[in-house]
Amino acid sequence: MNPRQAAQHFADTWQHGWSTHDVDAIAALYHDEAVHTSMPFRPPHHGKTQITDYIRRSFHDETNPRARFAVPLVDGNHAATEYHVTTDQATLSGCVFVTFDPDGLARTTRDYWHESPNATDLTHAPGE
């Protein structure tokens, strides 16, 4: 899978997977030895198991998620995509940076995001 296809697949899978809390579909995007960092000062999650556990915990208290991911920007095997997620509890907006391996799996990911306790439904796609 070329990096542009991998990036779009990553964004599409996260968008659908977050909206339906499909942890298994999202986990399948990651290399077994991937490293994910959520926010700059949190310790990274090493390996698919830790990443999957983090995603599962993150989804635990969410209800009615509505996720939107922008078209990824791609340079070589690196991509970035903006996202917005509205739940009954809050709105979260952020950006994820991904490095893909030759098979199109995420090798490293890094998120920067902010959450507002006031849920606001987004009527436009990120990047518009």
Backbone as numpy.savetxt, mean C-alpha at the origin, in Angstrom:
# Nx Ny Nz CAx CAy CAz Cx Cy Cz
7.44 -9.84 -15.43 6.57 -8.66 -15.43 7.48 -7.42 -15.43
7.24 -6.50 -16.35 8.08 -5.30 -16.37 7.68 -4.39 -15.20
8.56 -3.46 -14.80 8.29 -2.62 -13.61 7.01 -1.80 -13.71
6.67 -1.32 -14.89 5.44 -0.54 -15.03 4.20 -1.41 -14.78
4.21 -2.61 -15.31 3.11 -3.55 -15.05 3.08 -3.95 -13.57
4.25 -4.20 -13.00 4.33 -4.58 -11.59 3.78 -3.46 -10.71
4.12 -2.23 -11.03 3.66 -1.08 -10.23 2.15 -0.92 -10.32
1.58 -1.07 -11.52 0.14 -0.93 -11.65 -0.57 -2.09 -10.95
-0.02 -3.29 -11.07 -0.58 -4.45 -10.38 -0.53 -4.24 -8.86
0.56 -3.70 -8.36 0.71 -3.41 -6.93 -0.37 -2.42 -6.49
-0.52 -1.33 -7.21 -1.52 -0.31 -6.85 -2.94 -0.87 -6.94
-3.24 -1.59 -8.02 -4.59 -2.15 -8.19 -4.91 -3.17 -7.10
-3.94 -4.01 -6.78 -4.16 -5.04 -5.76 -4.33 -4.41 -4.39
-3.50 -3.43 -4.07 -3.67 -2.73 -2.79 -5.02 -2.02 -2.72
-5.42 -1.36 -3.80 -6.70 -0.65 -3.80 -7.85 -1.62 -3.53
-7.91 -2.71 -4.27 -8.98 -3.68 -4.07 -8.81 -4.40 -2.72
-7.57 -4.80 -2.43 -7.31 -5.55 -1.20 -7.60 -4.76 0.06
-7.29 -3.47 0.04 -7.57 -2.64 1.22 -9.08 -2.44 1.35
-9.74 -2.21 0.23 -11.19 -1.98 0.26 -11.97 -3.21 0.74
-11.39 -4.39 0.54 -12.07 -5.63 0.94 -11.35 -6.37 2.07
-10.27 -5.76 2.59 -9.45 -6.38 3.64 -8.95 -7.76 3.21
-8.51 -7.87 1.97 -7.97 -9.12 1.44 -6.46 -9.16 1.69
-6.10 -9.54 2.90 -4.70 -9.56 3.32 -3.89 -10.53 2.45
-4.45 -11.68 2.11 -3.70 -12.66 1.32 -3.33 -12.13 -0.06
-4.24 -11.42 -0.72 -3.94 -10.86 -2.04 -2.82 -9.83 -1.93
-2.86 -9.00 -0.90 -1.82 -7.99 -0.72 -0.49 -8.65 -0.38
-0.50 -9.64 0.50 0.74 -10.32 0.90 1.42 -10.97 -0.29
0.64 -11.42 -1.27 1.21 -12.07 -2.45 2.04 -11.11 -3.31
1.95 -9.81 -3.07 2.71 -8.81 -3.80 4.17 -8.74 -3.35
4.48 -9.32 -2.19 5.78 -9.12 -1.55 6.69 -10.34 -1.70
7.96 -10.07 -1.91 9.00 -11.09 -1.91 9.10 -11.65 -0.49
9.47 -12.91 -0.35 9.57 -13.53 0.98 10.49 -12.77 1.93
11.52 -12.12 1.38 12.49 -11.39 2.21 12.32 -9.88 2.09
11.14 -9.43 1.70 10.89 -8.00 1.55 11.05 -7.27 2.88
11.29 -5.98 2.78 11.37 -5.10 3.95 10.40 -3.96 3.73
9.54 -3.71 4.72 8.57 -2.62 4.65 8.77 -1.69 5.84
8.83 -0.40 5.55 8.90 0.61 6.60 7.66 1.47 6.50
6.92 1.58 7.59 5.73 2.42 7.66 6.06 3.62 8.52
6.24 4.74 7.91 6.61 5.99 8.56 8.12 5.98 8.85
8.76 7.14 8.82 10.21 7.17 8.87 10.85 6.73 10.19
10.16 6.81 11.30 10.82 6.51 12.57 10.34 5.22 13.21
9.54 4.45 12.49 9.11 3.14 12.98 10.12 2.09 12.55
10.28 1.04 13.34 11.19 -0.03 12.90 10.60 -0.76 11.69
11.44 -1.20 10.78 10.93 -1.89 9.58 10.40 -3.28 9.91
9.54 -3.76 9.03 9.03 -5.13 9.09 9.86 -5.94 8.10
10.48 -7.01 8.59 11.37 -7.83 7.76 10.68 -9.13 7.39
10.55 -9.37 6.10 9.97 -10.61 5.61 8.47 -10.53 5.43
7.98 -11.39 4.54 6.56 -11.40 4.20 5.68 -11.66 5.42
6.14 -12.51 6.35 5.32 -12.83 7.53 5.11 -11.59 8.40
6.16 -10.83 8.69 6.01 -9.61 9.49 5.16 -8.58 8.76
5.35 -8.45 7.46 4.56 -7.49 6.68 3.08 -7.89 6.71
2.80 -9.17 6.52 1.42 -9.66 6.55 0.79 -9.42 7.91
1.52 -9.69 8.98 1.01 -9.44 10.33 0.71 -7.97 10.55
1.58 -7.09 10.05 1.37 -5.64 10.16 0.10 -5.23 9.42
-0.09 -5.73 8.21 -1.28 -5.38 7.43 -2.54 -5.86 8.16
-2.51 -7.09 8.64 -3.66 -7.66 9.35 -4.01 -6.80 10.58
-3.01 -6.42 11.36 -3.24 -5.55 12.53 -3.79 -4.19 12.11
-3.28 -3.65 11.02 -3.72 -2.34 10.55 -5.19 -2.35 10.13
-5.63 -3.46 9.55 -7.01 -3.57 9.09 -7.98 -3.92 10.21
-7.49 -4.40 11.33 -8.33 -5.00 12.37 -9.52 -4.12 12.80
-9.29 -2.86 13.08 -10.35 -1.99 13.61 -11.03 -1.14 12.54
-10.66 -1.31 11.27 -11.27 -0.52 10.20 -12.62 -1.10 9.80
-13.55 -0.20 9.53 -14.82 -0.63 8.95 -15.12 0.22 7.72
-15.68 -0.45 6.71 -16.12 0.19 5.49 -15.00 0.98 4.78
-13.83 0.35 4.54 -12.75 1.08 3.86 -13.05 1.30 2.39
-12.68 2.47 1.90 -12.79 2.84 0.49 -11.43 3.39 0.07
-10.69 2.59 -0.67 -9.31 2.94 -1.04 -9.24 3.39 -2.48
-8.38 4.37 -2.73 -8.11 4.86 -4.09 -6.60 5.03 -4.22
-6.03 4.44 -5.26 -4.60 4.57 -5.54 -4.42 5.26 -6.88
-3.47 6.17 -6.96 -3.17 6.89 -8.20 -2.38 5.98 -9.14
-2.29 6.39 -10.39 -1.43 5.71 -11.36 0.01 5.87 -10.87
0.75 4.78 -10.74 2.12 4.87 -10.22 3.06 5.61 -11.16
4.01 6.29 -10.55 5.13 6.87 -11.28 6.25 5.84 -11.22
6.87 5.52 -12.35 7.84 4.43 -12.42 9.14 4.94 -13.02
10.26 4.53 -12.40 11.60 4.83 -12.91 12.45 3.60 -12.66
12.81 2.90 -13.73 13.55 1.65 -13.57 12.69 0.65 -12.81
13.27 0.07 -11.75 12.51 -0.90 -10.94 11.91 -0.25 -9.70
11.83 1.08 -9.69 11.26 1.83 -8.57 9.94 2.47 -8.98
9.01 2.54 -8.04 7.72 3.18 -8.31 7.24 3.91 -7.07
6.37 4.88 -7.29 5.72 5.60 -6.20 4.27 5.80 -6.59
3.39 5.66 -5.61 1.98 5.92 -5.87 1.33 6.52 -4.63
0.48 7.49 -4.87 -0.28 8.16 -3.82 -1.55 7.36 -3.55
-2.01 7.39 -2.30 -3.26 6.69 -1.97 -4.06 7.48 -0.95
-5.36 7.25 -0.97 -6.31 7.83 0.00 -7.26 6.71 0.41
-7.50 6.60 1.69 -8.42 5.58 2.21 -9.35 6.25 3.21
-10.63 6.09 2.99 -11.63 6.61 3.91 -12.31 5.42 4.57
-12.39 5.45 5.89 -13.11 4.42 6.64 -14.18 5.13 7.47
-14.95 4.36 8.22 -15.92 4.97 9.12 -15.25 5.70 10.26
-13.98 5.41 10.49 -13.26 6.02 11.60 -12.40 7.23 11.20
-11.85 7.24 9.99 -10.87 8.27 9.65 -10.61 8.29 8.15
-9.82 9.26 7.73 -9.29 9.32 6.38 -7.77 9.27 6.48
-7.17 8.42 5.66 -5.72 8.27 5.63 -5.25 8.59 4.22
-4.25 9.43 4.11 -3.67 9.76 2.81 -2.16 9.60 2.90
-1.58 9.07 1.83 -0.14 8.86 1.86 0.43 8.51 0.52
1.68 8.07 0.56 2.40 7.68 -0.63 3.26 6.48 -0.27
3.35 5.52 -1.18 4.21 4.35 -0.99 5.26 4.34 -2.10
6.49 4.04 -1.70 7.62 3.89 -2.61 7.99 2.41 -2.63
8.13 1.84 -3.83 8.35 0.41 -3.98 9.55 0.16 -4.88
10.35 -0.84 -4.51 11.39 -1.37 -5.39 11.00 -2.81 -5.71
10.96 -3.14 -7.01 10.54 -4.46 -7.45 11.74 -5.33 -7.81
11.59 -6.63 -7.58 12.59 -7.58 -8.04 12.28 -7.94 -9.49
13.13 -8.73 -10.16 12.89 -9.06 -11.58 11.58 -9.80 -11.84
11.01 -10.45 -10.80 9.74 -11.16 -10.97 8.53 -10.27 -10.71
8.74 -9.00 -10.41 7.64 -8.07 -10.18 7.13 -8.07 -8.74
7.87 -8.70 -7.82 7.48 -8.68 -6.41 8.13 -7.50 -5.71
7.44 -6.96 -4.72 7.97 -5.84 -3.96 9.12 -6.35 -3.08
10.28 -5.76 -3.25 11.46 -6.13 -2.47 11.60 -5.20 -1.27
11.35 -3.91 -1.50 11.32 -2.93 -0.41 10.13 -2.00 -0.64
9.49 -1.61 0.45 8.42 -0.62 0.39 8.59 0.33 1.56
8.20 1.56 1.34 8.30 2.60 2.37 7.09 3.51 2.23
6.35 3.69 3.32 5.15 4.54 3.32 5.37 5.81 4.12
4.76 6.87 3.63 4.61 8.12 4.39 3.13 8.44 4.34
2.49 8.64 5.48 1.06 8.87 5.48 0.65 9.71 6.68
-0.57 10.21 6.58 -1.17 10.99 7.68 -2.62 10.57 7.79
-3.11 10.54 9.02 -4.49 10.13 9.27 -5.24 11.26 9.96
-6.45 11.50 9.49 -7.33 12.49 10.10 -8.50 11.76 10.73
-8.85 12.10 11.97 -9.97 11.41 12.62 -11.32 11.73 12.00
-11.39 12.76 11.19 -12.65 13.14 10.56 -12.74 12.46 9.20
-13.56 11.43 9.11 -13.70 10.72 7.84 -14.34 11.63 6.81
-13.65 11.78 5.68 -14.13 12.58 4.57 -14.06 11.73 3.33
-15.19 11.50 2.71 -15.20 10.69 1.50 -14.53 11.47 0.37
-13.63 10.80 -0.34 -12.91 11.43 -1.44 -13.66 11.14 -2.73
-13.99 12.19 -3.45 -14.76 12.00 -4.67 -13.87 12.02 -5.91
-12.58 12.17 -5.72 -11.67 12.16 -6.87 -10.54 11.18 -6.60
-9.90 10.77 -7.65 -8.75 9.86 -7.53 -7.53 10.65 -7.08
-6.61 10.01 -6.37 -5.38 10.68 -6.01 -4.67 11.19 -7.27
-3.98 12.27 -7.14 -3.24 12.83 -8.25 -4.06 13.70 -9.17
-5.37 13.81 -8.93 -6.19 14.68 -9.79 -6.16 16.10 -9.29
